[in-house]
Amino acid sequence: MTITFDSIRCSNTASKARMVPVVEGVKRPYRSAVRELRSAQTRAAVRTAAARLFVERGYAATSMRGVAEEAGVGERTVYAAFPGKAELYAECLGVATAGDEREEPVPGRPEVAEALGLPDPGAALAAVVVLGTDLLERAGDLIHVGLEAAAADPAVRDLMDQGERATHGLWRRFCERLADRGELRAGLAADDAADAAFALASPHVHHLLRRGRGWTAEHYRAWLYEATACQLFDSGCPEP
């Protein structure tokens, strides 16, 4: 079976706007819907401005006032939406990581279950690699910002720890499934396999190769698949 990365994509379903019925003679629901829409648009503008500044300036050098100026809103508006910088960073990272504003955690989403459940181990690994590299392309720079800020901000450190646990947990689920089906390399324990894959697919390595060495996204994706396959499978490095 030949698997191509172009044939595997992580689909992010856009959130559908709620339809608010307008009853003739009743204006309040309409006004409420307009206010909600404007509030959501303002929140998104603040989030977009903040994400840009976090990446350009770093966490410590980004202020709530600077975010307000970048977003073209008042500082009070920023604080009304986000109590502090840690909460603002957390939402920026959460939306970038997920690719949308749904509250459903990424590890529990259908596309993840679908990737893990593919019967062919090479195809399953390719699908997991696509999910992970797509995530890092969206959120890798923001994750790097958090890793640098973690030592000085306990809230950010907690956020980074949560992300690492979730990512390692996903790799552990994948490697345990391979082990259960006898598909892991002979003598390789599922925990060791998960640790190796977790390290190879880490945001540290992504940042080093994509930003430090200037690799393209496709080059990085292909390398990650090959390197991980060589760690996990007896057959060496199957074509993705």
Buried (B, 14 or more C-beta within 10 A) or exposed (E): EEBEBEEBEBEBEEEEEEEEEEEEEEEEEEEEBEEEEEEEEBBEBBBBBBBBBBBEEEBEEBBBEBBBBBBEBEBEBBBBBBEEBBEBBBBBBBBBBBBEBBEEEBBEBEBBEBBBEBEEBBBBBBBBBBBBBBBBBBBBBBBBBBBBBBEEBEBBBEBBEEBBEBBBEBBBBBBBBBBEEEBBBEEBEBEBBBBBBBBBBBBEBBBEBBEEEEBEEEEBBBBBBBBBBBBBBEEEBBEB
